[in-house]
Amino acid sequence: MKVFALIPARLNSKRLPKKLMLDLGGIPIINRTYVNVMETRLFDKVVVVTNSKLIYNSVAKSGGDVFYSNKKHTCGTDRIAEYAIKFNPDIVINVQGDEPFIKKDILNEIIDVFKKDKKKEIDLVSVMNDLKKDDLKDTNKVKVLVNQHNDAIMFSRSLKNLHVSSNPDHSIYKHIGVYGFRTKCLKDFYESDVSILEKREKLEQLRYIEKGKTIRMVKTDYSIFGIDAIDDLIEARKKIND
């Protein structure tokens, strides 16, 4: 089973301009993320997939594996799908470029789900953890409704939208946006249009739900540390120096 880690990377970001090229411990954030994922030694390949020549050159000059895309994509999933369709790994783990501290353990758990799925019934694997009180009304924190097998039934920013379809065998958690895909699933996404629920909630994972894909959720205590704003960057630099 060939497993690739693909890191979609675009230069433009509204809250923190050109954030992936900002310094983190002496190298750009995108390079830091790449090095961290490489050091897990979990993958047959780790590749940054970008439409930015600045990012491309930064990764390439440091000896990293990077793929340049001229195509216009609306989301990072389309960007990694282009690469996956071209090079055809069995499994793709999507690691965000602004998550330089992602842990080996959670990546390994995702891969392990696919390894155990001998009949290839699972299309995607993602991550969830318990909802905290502060998460309940926060629309930036995506919630997921799962069945007794921990397969996703619905994602929403609003808790109310999930309670409508819940029953005693269903549970609601906070969704953590780390994904593993079978390449065929990525191809189906790449070749399809935006779905009704996806458009309404602005959550691309809902396209998979509407297309009948099986999304197995892994419950964990792990929380993502992404660099979205200047305060995150300050905190990340403290973590590097500790």
ZATOR-218468 format. One record per residue (C-alpha): x, y, z; residue in three letters. Coordinates in steps of 0.05 Angstrom, whole numbers, plus 32768, in hexadecimal, padded with zeros to 4 digits. Layout:
N
NODE     xx     yy     zz   tordren
NODE      X      Y      Z       Ala
...
***
This chain:
242
NODE     xx     yy     zz   tordren
NODE   8000   8000   8000       Met
NODE   8020   8041   7FE9       Lys
NODE   8012   807A   8019       Val
NODE   8023   80C2   8007       Phe
NODE   801E   8100   8032       Ala
NODE   800A   813B   8006       Leu
NODE   800F   8182   8020       Ile
NODE   7FE4   81B4   7FF9       Pro
NODE   8004   81F8   7FFD       Ala
NODE   7FEC   823B   7FE2       Arg
NODE   800E   827E   7FEE       Leu
NODE   7FD2   82AB   7FF8       Asn
NODE   7FB2   82AD   803C       Ser
NODE   7F84   82E5   8054       Lys
NODE   7F92   82E6   809F       Arg
NODE   7FDD   82DC   809B       Leu
NODE   7FF9   82F0   8057       Pro
NODE   802B   82BF   8038       Lys
NODE   802A   8298   8079       Lys
NODE   8049   8258   805E       Leu
NODE   8088   827F   804E       Met
NODE   808D   829F   8093       Leu
NODE   80C8   828B   80BE       Asp
NODE   80BF   8253   80F2       Leu
NODE   80FF   823E   8114       Gly
NODE   812C   8256   80DC       Gly
NODE   8105   8239   80A1       Ile
NODE   80C2   8249   8080       Pro
NODE   8083   822A   809F       Ile
NODE   8077   81FF   8061       Ile
NODE   80BE   81E2   8065       Asn
NODE   80B4   81D5   80B0       Arg
NODE   8074   81AF   80A1       Thr
NODE   8096   8186   806B       Tyr
NODE   80D1   8174   8097       Val
NODE   80A3   8160   80D1       Asn
NODE   807A   8131   80A5       Val
NODE   80B8   8113   8085       Met
NODE   80D5   8104   80CA       Glu
NODE   8099   80D8   80DB       Thr
NODE   80B4   80A5   80A9       Arg
NODE   806C   808D   809C       Leu
NODE   8068   809D   8052       Phe
NODE   8081   8083   8010       Asp
NODE   8082   80CC   7FF9       Lys
NODE   8077   8111   8017       Val
NODE   8068   8147   7FE4       Val
NODE   8055   8190   7FE8       Val
NODE   8022   81A0   7FB1       Val
NODE   8020   81EA   7FA0       Thr
NODE   800E   821F   7F6D       Asn
NODE   8041   8250   7F8A       Ser
NODE   8086   8256   7F6C       Lys
NODE   809F   8275   7FAD       Leu
NODE   8089   8238   7FD4       Ile
NODE   80A1   8208   7F9E       Tyr
NODE   80E7   8227   7F9F       Asn
NODE   80EA   8227   7FEB       Ser
NODE   80DB   81DD   7FF0       Val
NODE   8105   81C9   7FB4       Ala
NODE   8142   81EF   7FCA       Lys
NODE   8141   81CB   800D       Ser
NODE   813F   8188   7FE9       Gly
NODE   80F5   817B   7FF4       Gly
NODE   80C5   8159   7FC4       Asp
NODE   8096   818C   7FA6       Val
NODE   8064   818C   7F6D       Phe
NODE   8050   81CB   7F48       Tyr
NODE   8009   81D1   7F2E       Ser
NODE   7FF5   8204   7EF9       Asn
NODE   7FAC   81F1   7F00       Lys
NODE   7F7B   821E   7F24       Lys
NODE   7F5D   81FA   7F60       His
NODE   7F26   8211   7F8F       Thr
NODE   7F40   81E9   7FCB       Cys
NODE   7F7B   81C3   7FE5       Gly
NODE   7F58   8180   7FDA       Thr
NODE   7F56   818D   7F8F       Asp
NODE   7F9F   819F   7F90       Arg
NODE   7FB4   815D   7FB0       Ile
NODE   7F82   8137   7F85       Ala
NODE   7FA6   814F   7F47       Glu
NODE   7FE7   8132   7F61       Tyr
NODE   7FC8   80F1   7F7A       Ala
NODE   7FA5   80E3   7F38       Ile
NODE   7FE7   80EE   7F13       Lys
NODE   8012   80C2   7F40       Phe
NODE   7FDE   8091   7F5C       Asn
NODE   7FF0   8080   7FA4       Pro
NODE   7FC0   8052   7FC8       Asp
NODE   7FB6   8082   8003       Ile
NODE   7FC0   80CD   800A       Val
NODE   7FC5   80F0   804D       Ile
NODE   7FB6   813A   8046       Asn
NODE   7FE2   8164   8074       Val
NODE   7FD5   81AF   8075       Gln
NODE   8012   81DA   8068       Gly
NODE   8004   8206   80A4       Asp
NODE   8005   81CC   80D6       Glu
NODE   804F   81C3   80E4       Pro
NODE   8045   819D   8126       Phe
NODE   8018   8165   810E       Ile
NODE   8026   8126   8135       Lys
NODE   803E   80E3   811B       Lys
NODE   800C   80BD   8147       Asp
NODE   7FCE   80DA   8126       Ile
NODE   7FEA   80D0   80DF       Leu
NODE   7FFA   8088   80F1       Asn
NODE   7FB3   807C   810C       Glu
NODE   7F95   8094   80CA       Ile
NODE   7FC3   8067   80A2       Ile
NODE   7FB3   802C   80D0       Asp
NODE   7F68   8032   80C1       Val
NODE   7F76   8028   8077       Phe
NODE   7FA5   7FEE   8084       Lys
NODE   7F6F   7FC9   80AC       Lys
NODE   7F3A   7FD7   8077       Asp
NODE   7F48   7F99   804D       Lys
NODE   7F07   7F9F   8025       Lys
NODE   7F15   7FE8   8015       Lys
NODE   7ED2   7FFF   802E       Glu
NODE   7EEC   8040   804D       Ile
NODE   7EF7   807A   801D       Asp
NODE   7F10   80AF   804D       Leu
NODE   7F2A   80B2   8094       Val
NODE   7F28   80F0   80BF       Ser
NODE   7F2F   8104   8108       Val
NODE   7F01   811B   8140       Met
NODE   7F03   812A   818A       Asn
NODE   7ED3   813A   81C2       Asp
NODE   7EAC   817B   81BE       Leu
NODE   7EBE   81AE   81F3       Lys
NODE   7E8D   81E1   820E       Lys
NODE   7EAE   8219   81E6       Asp
NODE   7EA5   81F2   81A5       Asp
NODE   7E5A   81EB   81A9       Leu
NODE   7E46   822F   818C       Lys
NODE   7E87   823D   8167       Asp
NODE   7E78   8238   811D       Thr
NODE   7EC3   8235   810E       Asn
NODE   7EC4   81F1   8131       Lys
NODE   7EA6   81BE   8103       Val
NODE   7E7D   8186   8122       Lys
NODE   7E74   8140   8109       Val
NODE   7E3B   810F   8115       Leu
NODE   7E51   80C6   8113       Val
NODE   7E30   8082   8117       Asn
NODE   7E42   8048   8144       Gln
NODE   7E7C   8036   8116       His
NODE   7E98   807D   811A       Asn
NODE   7E86   8089   80D1       Asp
NODE   7E73   80D1   80C2       Ala
NODE   7E29   80DE   80B4       Ile
NODE   7E2A   812A   80B1       Met
NODE   7E58   8165   80BD       Phe
NODE   7E40   81AA   80D1       Ser
NODE   7E57   81EB   80F0       Arg
NODE   7E16   81EC   8118       Ser
NODE   7E06   81B9   814E       Leu
NODE   7DBC   81C3   813F       Lys
NODE   7DC3   81A6   80F9       Asn
NODE   7DDF   8165   8116       Leu
NODE   7DAE   815A   814E       His
NODE   7D76   8157   811A       Val
NODE   7D90   8115   80FF       Ser
NODE   7DAE   80F6   813E       Ser
NODE   7D96   80B8   8163       Asn
NODE   7DB1   8091   819F       Pro
NODE   7DE4   806C   8173       Asp
NODE   7DFF   80AE   8159       His
NODE   7E33   80DC   817A       Ser
NODE   7E4C   8122   816C       Ile
NODE   7E95   8136   816F       Tyr
NODE   7EC2   816F   8159       Lys
NODE   7EE1   8163   8115       His
NODE   7F2C   816A   810E       Ile
NODE   7F3E   8178   80C5       Gly
NODE   7F73   8142   80B8       Val
NODE   7F61   8113   807E       Tyr
NODE   7F77   80D3   805E       Gly
NODE   7F5B   80C0   801A       Phe
NODE   7F5A   8086   7FEA       Arg
NODE   7F71   80A3   7FA7       Thr
NODE   7F30   808E   7F84       Lys
NODE   7F0A   80B7   7FB7       Cys
NODE   7F35   80F4   7FA8       Leu
NODE   7F2A   80E9   7F5D       Lys
NODE   7EDF   80E7   7F67       Asp
NODE   7EE2   8128   7F8E       Phe
NODE   7F0E   8149   7F59       Tyr
NODE   7EDE   8137   7F21       Glu
NODE   7E9E   814C   7F45       Ser
NODE   7E79   818E   7F50       Asp
NODE   7E6F   81B1   7F92       Val
NODE   7E35   8190   7FB6       Ser
NODE   7DF7   81B2   7FD4       Ile
NODE   7E0B   81A5   801D       Leu
NODE   7E53   81B7   8010       Glu
NODE   7E3E   81FA   7FF3       Lys
NODE   7E0E   8208   802D       Arg
NODE   7E3E   81F6   8066       Glu
NODE   7E7F   8208   8042       Lys
NODE   7E9B   81C4   8055       Leu
NODE   7EB9   819C   801C       Glu
NODE   7EB5   815A   8043       Gln
NODE   7E6A   815D   8039       Leu
NODE   7E74   814E   7FEF       Arg
NODE   7E8E   810A   8003       Tyr
NODE   7E51   80FE   802F       Ile
NODE   7E22   8110   7FF5       Glu
NODE   7E49   80E3   7FC6       Lys
NODE   7E3F   80A8   7FF6       Gly
NODE   7E87   80A2   800C       Lys
NODE   7E99   8080   804E       Thr
NODE   7EBF   80AE   807D       Ile
NODE   7EDC   8089   80B9       Arg
NODE   7EE9   80B8   80F3       Met
NODE   7F22   80AA   8124       Val
NODE   7F15   80C3   816B       Lys
NODE   7F52   80E2   818C       Thr
NODE   7F69   8116   81BE       Asp
NODE   7F94   8135   8188       Tyr
NODE   7F88   817E   8176       Ser
NODE   7FA3   81A2   8139       Ile
NODE   7FD1   81DD   8142       Phe
NODE   7FCB   8205   8102       Gly
NODE   7FEA   8248   80F4       Ile
NODE   7FB1   8275   80DD       Asp
NODE   7FC0   82B8   80FE       Ala
NODE   7FFA   82E0   811C       Ile
NODE   7FEA   82C5   8162       Asp
NODE   7FF2   827E   8148       Asp
NODE   8035   8290   8129       Leu
NODE   804E   82AD   816B       Ile
NODE   8038   826E   8190       Glu
NODE   8058   8241   815A       Ala
NODE   809A   8266   8162       Arg
NODE   8097   825B   81AD       Lys
NODE   808B   8211   81A2       Lys
NODE   80C7   820C   8174       Ile
NODE   80F4   822F   81A7       Asn
NODE   80DD   8205   81E2       Asp
***
